[in-house]
Amino acid sequence: MNWSRIAEILQCPKCGAEGLSAGIDEVVCKCGAHFPAHDGVLDMMGQQEVPKNFSQDAMRFKPLIRIYNLIWRRMAFPLVTFIPFSKEVKIIMGYHKLGDGYRMLDIACGPGTYSRKFAQAVGNEGLVVGTDASMPMLIQAVQSAACEGLTNLYFIRVAAENLHFRHEQFDGINCTGALHLFDSTEPVFKKIHGMLKPGSVFSCMTFRLSRFASVNAAYLRMGVKFFDPETLREALHRNGLECYQSKESRLMLLFSVKKVGKTMI
């Protein structure tokens, strides 16, 4: 795979240099840092430890990965949220002005459920980058993208809080089904603000607080955090992400925000 389109928009996590170089099955920086690619995935994590809990471990469980798109995402989620997957997709895609040349970052993309849909919508001149901390998920994503003949879609193994892209590279950023698994959201929101072009959109699907404390507590023990919409909105606002609009259904929270102002470098 030619990683030159990706290398030029990356920032070196070691020295901070912008615009790396694409080698043979790797991306390299002039400081000597190099990041290998294997199985179609660029690995920017290496041996870095990832915080683990029950839910995060499940995302590395191969039997779950094999059924994730068909059963878990399309059948199990709607039982909890009361929103069919097709409607969820329509809402999320509708938050963005997708078209030829659009650049999209899909954070915690899993097996590429949304990444592939974005890649189909932005044309060959567009670019979609899917990132995730789970290599098994990403390998599945690469295989699925190859079956669909998508050549504008790239996958990188990296944790959400450690994303390293040049400032203002993306027309849109998406994160569906994972925000509630992050240890802390504010560092991720700050990075999202930096990576978005001014006025561009961040879309998300996550879980909202249940009115039953026992339900919230049970999910928290599994590593799943539920959000109070107003508290979440305030956290986004603190990080320059405003114009909040949302759709709520039972435990599901779909929302979008826009980047306000320039990136402070």
PENORNOR-V868886 format. One record per residue. N is the residue number from 1. RES is the residue in one small letter. SS is DSSP state (~ for helix, > for strand, _ for the rest). OMEGA is omega as a letter, one per 30 degrees, with the letter a starting at -180 (999 if undefined). NEAR is the number of other C-alpha atoms within 8 Angstrom. Layout:
[[N;RES;SS;OMEGA;NEAR] [N;RES;SS;OMEGA;NEAR]]
This chain:
[[1;m;_;l;4] [2;n;_;a;5] [3;w;_;a;11] [4;s;~;l;8] [5;r;~;l;7] [6;i;~;a;8] [7;a;~;a;12] [8;e;_;l;10] [9;i;_;l;12] [10;l;>;l;12] [11;q;>;a;12] [12;c;_;l;13] [13;p;_;a;6] [14;k;_;a;5] [15;c;_;l;6] [16;g;_;a;7] [17;a;_;a;8] [18;e;>;l;11] [19;g;_;a;11] [20;l;_;a;15] [21;s;>;l;10] [22;a;>;l;12] [23;g;>;l;8] [24;i;_;a;5] [25;d;_;l;10] [26;e;>;l;12] [27;v;>;a;16] [28;v;>;l;12] [29;c;_;a;11] [30;k;_;l;6] [31;c;_;l;5] [32;g;_;l;6] [33;a;_;l;9] [34;h;>;a;8] [35;f;>;a;11] [36;p;>;l;10] [37;a;>;l;11] [38;h;>;a;8] [39;d;_;l;6] [40;g;_;a;9] [41;v;>;l;14] [42;l;>;a;13] [43;d;>;l;12] [44;m;_;l;9] [45;m;_;a;9] [46;g;_;a;6] [47;q;_;a;4] [48;q;_;a;5] [49;e;_;l;4] [50;v;_;l;6] [51;p;_;a;5] [52;k;_;l;7] [53;n;_;a;8] [54;f;~;a;8] [55;s;~;l;11] [56;q;~;l;10] [57;d;~;a;9] [58;a;~;a;8] [59;m;_;l;11] [60;r;_;a;11] [61;f;_;a;9] [62;k;~;l;7] [63;p;~;l;6] [64;l;~;a;10] [65;i;~;a;14] [66;r;~;a;8] [67;i;~;a;9] [68;y;~;a;10] [69;n;~;a;11] [70;l;~;a;8] [71;i;~;a;9] [72;w;~;a;11] [73;r;~;a;11] [74;r;~;a;11] [75;m;~;a;10] [76;a;~;a;9] [77;f;~;a;10] [78;p;~;l;12] [79;l;~;a;7] [80;v;~;a;9] [81;t;~;a;10] [82;f;_;l;8] [83;i;_;l;9] [84;p;_;a;8] [85;f;~;a;11] [86;s;~;l;6] [87;k;~;l;8] [88;e;~;a;10] [89;v;~;a;9] [90;k;~;a;8] [91;i;~;a;9] [92;i;~;a;12] [93;m;~;a;9] [94;g;~;l;7] [95;y;_;a;9] [96;h;_;l;8] [97;k;_;a;5] [98;l;_;l;9] [99;g;_;a;9] [100;d;_;l;10] [101;g;_;a;10] [102;y;_;l;13] [103;r;>;a;12] [104;m;>;l;13] [105;l;>;a;12] [106;d;>;a;14] [107;i;>;a;12] [108;a;_;a;13] [109;c;_;a;14] [110;g;_;a;12] [111;p;_;l;14] [112;g;_;a;14] [113;t;~;l;10] [114;y;~;a;9] [115;s;~;a;13] [116;r;~;l;11] [117;k;~;l;8] [118;f;~;a;12] [119;a;~;l;14] [120;q;~;a;8] [121;a;~;a;9] [122;v;~;l;15] [123;g;_;a;11] [124;n;_;l;9] [125;e;_;l;9] [126;g;_;a;13] [127;l;>;l;13] [128;v;>;l;14] [129;v;>;l;12] [130;g;>;l;15] [131;t;>;l;17] [132;d;>;l;16] [133;a;_;a;11] [134;s;_;l;10] [135;m;~;l;10] [136;p;~;l;10] [137;m;~;a;13] [138;l;~;l;17] [139;i;~;l;12] [140;q;~;l;12] [141;a;~;l;13] [142;v;~;a;15] [143;q;~;l;8] [144;s;~;l;10] [145;a;~;l;12] [146;a;~;l;9] [147;c;~;a;7] [148;e;_;l;6] [149;g;_;a;6] [150;l;_;a;11] [151;t;_;a;6] [152;n;_;a;11] [153;l;>;a;13] [154;y;>;a;10] [155;f;>;a;13] [156;i;>;l;13] [157;r;>;l;15] [158;v;_;l;12] [159;a;_;a;12] [160;a;~;a;11] [161;e;~;a;7] [162;n;~;l;6] [163;l;_;a;8] [164;h;_;l;8] [165;f;>;l;10] [166;r;_;a;11] [167;h;_;l;9] [168;e;_;a;10] [169;q;_;a;11] [170;f;>;l;13] [171;d;>;l;11] [172;g;>;l;15] [173;i;>;a;14] [174;n;>;l;11] [175;c;>;a;14] [176;t;>;l;12] [177;g;_;a;8] [178;a;_;a;10] [179;l;~;a;11] [180;h;~;l;11] [181;l;~;a;10] [182;f;_;l;7] [183;d;_;l;5] [184;s;_;a;6] [185;t;_;a;8] [186;e;~;l;9] [187;p;~;l;8] [188;v;~;l;10] [189;f;~;l;11] [190;k;~;l;9] [191;k;~;l;10] [192;i;~;l;10] [193;h;~;a;12] [194;g;~;a;11] [195;m;~;a;12] [196;l;>;l;16] [197;k;>;l;14] [198;p;>;l;11] [199;g;>;a;8] [200;s;>;a;11] [201;v;>;l;14] [202;f;>;l;13] [203;s;>;a;15] [204;c;>;l;13] [205;m;>;l;14] [206;t;>;a;14] [207;f;>;l;11] [208;r;>;l;13] [209;l;_;l;9] [210;s;_;l;10] [211;r;_;l;4] [212;f;_;a;6] [213;a;~;a;7] [214;s;~;l;6] [215;v;~;l;8] [216;n;~;a;12] [217;a;~;a;8] [218;a;~;l;8] [219;y;~;l;10] [220;l;~;l;10] [221;r;~;l;7] [222;m;_;l;9] [223;g;_;a;11] [224;v;_;l;10] [225;k;_;l;10] [226;f;_;a;12] [227;f;>;l;11] [228;d;_;a;8] [229;p;~;a;8] [230;e;~;l;6] [231;t;~;l;8] [232;l;~;l;9] [233;r;~;l;9] [234;e;~;l;8] [235;a;~;l;9] [236;l;~;a;13] [237;h;~;l;9] [238;r;~;a;7] [239;n;_;l;10] [240;g;_;l;10] [241;l;>;a;14] [242;e;>;a;10] [243;c;>;a;7] [244;y;>;l;10] [245;q;>;a;7] [246;s;>;l;8] [247;k;>;a;7] [248;e;>;l;9] [249;s;>;a;9] [250;r;_;a;9] [251;l;_;a;11] [252;m;>;l;13] [253;l;>;l;13] [254;l;>;l;14] [255;f;>;l;11] [256;s;>;l;13] [257;v;>;l;13] [258;k;>;l;13] [259;k;>;l;15] [260;v;_;l;9] [261;g;_;l;7] [262;k;_;l;6] [263;t;_;l;9] [264;m;_;a;4] [265;i;_;999;2]]
